[in-house]
Amino acid sequence: MKKVVLAYSGGLDTSVCIPLLKEHYGCDYAVTVTVDVGQPEKEIEQAEKKAQKISQKHYTIDAKDEFVRDYIFPLIKANGNYEGYVLGTSIARPLIAKKVVEIAEKEKAQALAHGCTGKGNDQLRFETVFRSTSLEVLAPMRDMNLTREWEMEYAKKHGIPVAASKSKPWSVDENIWSRSIEGGRLEEPDFVPPEEIYEWTVSPEKAPDAQIIDIGFEKGVPVSLDGEKSDGVTLIRKLNKIGGSHGIGRTDMIEDRVLGIKARENYEHPAATILLSAHKDLEKLILTREELRFKSIVDDTWSELAYKGLVDEPLYSDLNAFIDKTQERVTGNVKIRLFKGSAGVVARTSPYALYSADISSFDSETIDQKDAEGFCKYHGFQARLFKKLG
């Protein structure tokens, strides 16, 4: 008996994988694993019901707290952002893959499988974890070069219920941090997305009047909303609801995938937009200019590794060590004004602030302004010499 463990979302791709694994790979015993990283409860339930019909065994693993603690919080500390993308789907994949591997070890399986295509990034994020084992890695979507239209017809023939249709072939991936929508005409750069693709955010034009909220941070981690302490999962969910009601957190972008393919992507991420904006602003109040300059390089490198799913790369741990050191002082509060799609910082405070109102004020005599003359004489000195030579 050949046993395979499949990373299972309950969507079109992973659902058609199950009969394909039996028909084309000789896998007569399929174990499905759904990892809960904040998907809607209804989606988890539907995945369970569907898996019970088409697989031999199913696991649902609640990893929300682990996802927030070990993946999202480090992302916030690193101001995680890849080309304007706030790293939602990408940061979840390694965790999902690791949970699937744990089940494969428990079940003594011979193979691991995923439903990723050969054009996207997810195949890399799953397989960098899967291939750290000695198990066979199977990827039916990629191996068979399948299209979504073929998959929909195949699912219909095999009696597999799927939400996607030819008129609405959206592929949606959702976790507590972000929601991605792609597929169909959304792949066309010049196509204006219909409002119906959005579920977390209202249209900014229909958003209510402005609202100011207060986010509290301790050592780079968000811990409170409007003075009320909160765990990470609860806080993010509250901010998704509040931010979404103001139309905050929509991204429509052309993204460079790891393989070099440019793709049009649509995302929703209200809480991520709010928290990343607040955190980055608080850092500017606390860290030195040199720390901020170097950390921006570290953050960019961290984000690229996270985007590629390379969280087991030693450099990733090295960067986290540096980032964690800088976050020891990133404690304070940030007030953000939410208004019709924008989240703008309007105030910030911290016991570790390097800002001094007395020193910076034009009305203060604490610093003798005449002392700056010597600095001015040397500032741009080499440029002036160069100009004289010309």
N, C-alpha and C positions, 0 to 999 in steps of 0.2 A: 504494500500500500504506500503510495506517494502522498505525503501530507504537505499542504502548502498553507501558509498563513498570509492573508491578504490585508493590507491597510485599507479599510473600508469606510467610505463616507456615506454610502447609500445613494449616491448620484449615478448618473448614466454610465460614466466610464468604469467605475469600480463594480457596478452591478452586472454589466455584461462581461466583466472579467471572469466571473465565477464559472459560467458554462464554457467560456473559452479556455480556461485553465484545464478543464476536464477534457474537452474535445481535442485540443492541440498540444497539451503538455503532459497528458497522462496523470493529472492530479485528481485522484478519485476521492480525496478527502480534503475539503476546503474549510479552513477556520478563518472567520472574519473578525477583525478588530476595529472597533470605532473608539477613537480617543476623544473624549469631551474636553475641548479647550475653549468652551464658551459658545458653542453652537446653540441655536434655539432648542429648547426641550423637545418640541414637536419633531424637529429634524432627527434628533437622537432616537426618539421613539419609532419614527418611520424606518430608520436604518435598522433598528433591532427587529422590527416586524418583517421587513423585507429579507434580512439576512437569515432569519429563522426558516424562511420558505425556500431559499435557494442555496444555503450553505449547510454544512454538517454541524457546525458549532460556532457560536458567536460570543464575543466578549465586548463589554462596554466599560471603558476605563475613565474614571473621573480624574482629570489632570489639571483642572482649572487653577487651583491654588499653586501647584508646581509651575504651571505655565507663567503665571503672574510673577511669582517670587524669583524664579531662576532664569526667566527669559525676558519678560517685559520690563521688570525693574532694571536689570542691566542695560536694556535698550534705552530706557529713559536717561540713565546716567551717561550713556554714550551719545545722547541726542541722535539716536538711530534714524538715518535717512539716506536712501539711495536714489540719487537723481530726482528727488522730490517725492519718492515713495517712502512711506513711513514704516516699512518692514513689518507687514502684518502676516500674510500667508507664509513668507519665508522663515520668520522666526519660530513659527509653530511646527514646521515640518520635521526638524531634527528630533524634537520631543516625541512627536507621533511615531516616527520611525523607531526610536529607542523603545517605546512601549510595545510596538509590534515585535521587535526582536525578543523582548522579555517573554512574550507569549509563545513565540516560536521555540524558545529554549524550554519553556515549561511543557509545551506540547510535543517536544522532540520531533519537530517538523524537519523535512528535508529541503524545503524551499521557502523563500520569501517572495511576495509579489506586491506590485503597486499598479495603479491605473493611469500613470502619467504617459504623456505623449513624448515623442522624440524631438519636439520643437521647443518645449518649455524648460523652465528651471527646476521644476519639482523632481524630475527624474534624478537630478544631481543631488538634491537635498536628501532624498530618501536613500539613494544608493551609496552615498558617502558613509552612511550609518550601516546599511545592509551589508555592504562589502567588507566591513570590518569583522564579519563572521565568516564561517566556512560554508554557509548555506548557499544553495543555488538562488540566483536572483532572476525573477521572471517579470517581464513587462509586455503583456499582450498588445496594448495599444501601440506601442513603439515597434515591436517586432513585426506586427501584421500591417503596419502603416494604415491604420483605420481612420475614417472620417466620422464626424459626429452624425451625419446623415445615415451612414451605414449602420452605426451603432443603434440609432433609433429604430431602424427597420429590424435589426437583429433582436432588439429587446422586445419589440412587438410580436415577433414570431415565437419567441420563447416565453411569452406571457410575463415579462418583467415590467412592472409599472414604473415609469419614469416621468418626472415633471417637465422635462425639456420637450419642445415640439419644433416643427419646422418654422412656424411663425414666431416662436419665442425660444430660440435655442440658447438662451443664456446659460452660462456655466458660472455658478455662484459658489464662492468659498467664504465661509464666515467663521470667525472666532471672536472671543471677547474684545479683541483689540482692533479688528478691522473686518471689512466686508469687501470682497472683490467681485466684480461682475464683468464677464467677458464672453466672447463668442458671437456668432451670427454677424449682423451688420455692425456690431460694436467694434469689430476688427478693422473697420474702414476708418481711416483718419479723418475723412471729411463728412462723416455721418454724425448728425446731432442726436445724442442719446435721448430716448423718450423718458419722460419723468417717471414712468412706471418701473424703471430698473432700480430706483432708489427706495429703500425701506427704512433706513436709519435716520435719514435727514429729510426735512421739508425743503421745498424750494426757498432759497433765500428771500425771494420777493414776497413770500407768504409768511415769513418769520415775524414774530412779535416784536415789541419794543425792546430796547437794550436791557441787559441784565448784567450786573457785576457780581462775580463770584470770587471767593478767596480760597486759594490752594495752599495748604501747609506742607512743607518738605522737611524731612530729617535725613541727613547724610545722603542727599540726592534722591530719596524715595518719597513719593507723595503719601501723606499719612492722614490728611484731613481735608474736609470740604466745609467752608463757612464755619470754621471753628469746631466742627464735630469730627472726632477721630473715627477712622474707618479702615477696615482691612482692604487690601488691594482689589480683590474681585468686586466687592460692593462699591468701592469708590469709582472704579472704571465704569461699571454699569450705570451708576448715577450720572456720571459725566457724559456717557453716550446718550442718555435720554435728554439731559439738559442741553448739551451741545447740538444734538440732532434737531431739537425743537427750534433752534436758531439757525438751522441750515449750515452748520459748521462741519467741516471735515470731508468735503468732496474733492477728489482729485481725478482729473481726466488728463492723461499724459501719454507721451511716446516714450517707451521704456526700452533700454538696451538690455536684452537678456544675456545671460552668461555665454550662450553660444554665439553671440554677435548679431542675433536677429532683432530687429526693431519691432516692437509690438505696441499696439494701442491698448491701454489699460484704464479701467475705471474703478475707483475705490471710494469707500466711505469709512471715516475714522474720526468721529467727533472727539472722543476722550483723548485719543492720541494727539490730535492737533492741539487741544487745550493744554495737556500736560507737557508736551515737548516745548511748546511756546513758553510756558511758565518756567520750566526748568532751565532752559537756555538763558532766559533773562536773569534768573536768580544767580546763575554762574557769573554773569557779567558784573554783578554787584560784589561778588565775593572773591573770585579768583584774580590773580595778578594778570597783567597784560601778557607776560611771557607764558604763564600757564595756559591762558586762553588760546594763544597762538599755537602752542605745541599741541594742546588737546584737540584743536580742530583737525589737525593732521591725524591724530590717533582715532578720533571719532569717525573720520572718513574711511580709514583703513578697517576699523571695527565693523562699520556698516557694510562694506564690501564683502568681508568674510561672512557676515551674518546673511547677507543676500544670497551668497553662494551655498549657504548651509554648512560652512566649514567651522562649526563650533567646536570640533575636536582638534582643530589645528592648534599646535602649541602657541603660536603667535596670538591667537584669540584670548587664551588665558593670560598671556603676558600683558596684553593691552588692558584686560579687565583689572589686572593688578594695579596698573598705573591709574586707570580711571577711578577705581575704588579709593585710592589714596587722595585724589583731588576732591572726592565727594565727602571726605570727613568733615569739611567745613560748610558744605552746601546745605545749610539749614536755614529756614526762614519762611516767609509768606509772600505770595504773589497774588495781586488782584487783577483779574482779567475781565474786560468788557466784551460781552457777547452781543453781536448785533448783525443780523442779516448776512450770515455767512462768514463774518470776520471774528477773530478772537485776538484782541489787542491788549497787551499789558498796560495797565494804567497806574500801578503802584507796586512797590516791592520793599521788603524790610528783612534784615537779618542781623543777628548779634555778631556775625563775622564779616560784616560789610567793610570794604576798604574805602568806602566813600566818606568824606568829611565835608559837611556843609560849610563849616567854618573856613576850611582851607580853600574850597572851590569858589566861595562866594566873592563877587566883585566888591562887596561892601566890607569885606574883612581885611584887617591889616596884620593878621597873624604871620603871613609870609610877606617879606619886603619885596615888592615887585621889581625894584631896581636890581635885585640879585639875578634876574633872568637875562640881563644884558650880556653877561659873559657867555651864557649858553647860546644866545642868538648869534654871537660873533663866530662861533665855531659850527653852527648848524648850517649845512650846505657848503662847507668850506671847500671840499674837493670839487664840487660842481662849479663854484666860482673860479677856481684855478683853471679848470678845463675850458670854461668859457673864454678866459683871457687868452689861452693858447690858440683858440679858433679865430 
